[in-house]
Amino acid sequence: MIGKINGILHGFPIIDEAYNLPRAWENTGEAPLHYAYFIIAGGLIFLIIGSFLVGIVLRIISINRHYNLPRDRIFLIIVCMGLFQWYTRGYFPQFVDHLVFLLIPYWLYFGLGKKSINA
């Protein structure tokens, strides 16, 4: 999947073709969705497999959580906030970074905070 643009090896011809933007707009900061990165990583097959695996992971995360309980509702909102970063930016390390930093206060409040109150 490496193309050649102006004599330079370029790693993302799919993104360039998908956006079809003029060369003057190369540094606009546009980020393709995570689906584009699935296609870049392994083609249409990996798009299907990757999307399926993301669905399985989300199901495992939310299987025993209930919106009626504030603790579970907050957790699911934090996961949704992290997923928004991944879906719109397409960059998995940024998703993990946001998710960890959003979950730290959650763990501190519901994990350590409740233990010290009950002790």
Secondary structure, DSSP 8 states (H G I E B T S, - for coil): --EEETTEEES-HHHHHHH---GGGTTS-----HHHHHHHHHHHHHHHHHHHHHHHHHHHHHTT--TTSHHHHHHHHHHHHHHHHHHHH--HHHHHHHHHHHHHHHHIIIIIIHHHHH-
